[in-house]
Amino acid sequence: MKDYSMQNKKAWEYNAYEFWVKTSGTPSERAKKDIDNPVGMLKRYSEYFDTYDDVKVANICGSCGKKAIPLALLGAEVTVFDISEDNKRYALEVAKAANADINFEVCDILEIDTDKYGNYFDVVFMEGGILHYFHDIDEFMNMMYSLLKKGGKLICSDFHPFRKISDILNLEQPATGYFSTDIVEGEMAHARFFEEDIRRQMPKCSYRKYTISEIINSIINSGFRLEKFDEHPAWTNDKIPGEFTAIAIKQSPKRNLSK
């Protein structure tokens, strides 16, 4: 595991279970919300799934299972890949309360067992701001490509790169130049919800934030056929971009782009 991955793991295992209980409810309370309206719990992402029944989904950095469990309730076979044992604990307790079956692999995303999961999934799905946790986006996208079956779909939703130059989502993280390639340290996104004495003790994460062109070119250069790129308004201000969703299909064989 890379040093920066270990750093991020420490951050995501610091009071994470308590945070989810505080913000999302006890596992039984959260499960009731998922059961009552699984499509609603998926929010805008439901429109990017063609079907759910028996679809094998890799939920990358799936955190506390907030999207994996609704997907499972709708009929998908979901495997969450995440670096946090605390996230796994909360997710599996919610899944049990919801009578939903999910698989949860605690690992470095870049070290997923491709002997087991290579060419296995119909959909690779991520949301909620994860790309900045990986210092080499090409290495990350190559792993996503390897997990998918031929014709499989990548659903990559993330924070809009515009936030590199402005804290448009009020995450209280420092801004940089748009074209900066610097690695920066910053708080976890939910650190701002803790009391100041706890917040000061929380481990920092190591971030590398990308431009739109870096993200799009990495998807294409990994062998995907980019089909759609949607931009979504910020939840703080609907006049500016806050998130995006890229939809891409795995082509086979992978194109040789060096020629």
Buried (B, 14 or more C-beta within 10 A) or exposed (E): EBEBBEBBBBBBBBBBBEBBBEEBBBBEEBBBBBBEEBBEBBEEBBEBBEEBEEBBBBBBBBBBBBBBBBBBBBEBBBBBBBBBBBBBBBBBBBBBBBEBEBBBBBBBBBEBEEEEBBBBBBBBBBBBBBBBBBBEBBBBBBBBBBBBBEEBBBBBBBBBBBBBBEEBBEBEBEBBEEEBEEEBEBBBBBBEEBEEEEBEEBBBBBBBBBBBEBBBBBBBBBBBBBEEBEEBBBEEEEEBBBBBBBBBBBBBEBBEEEE
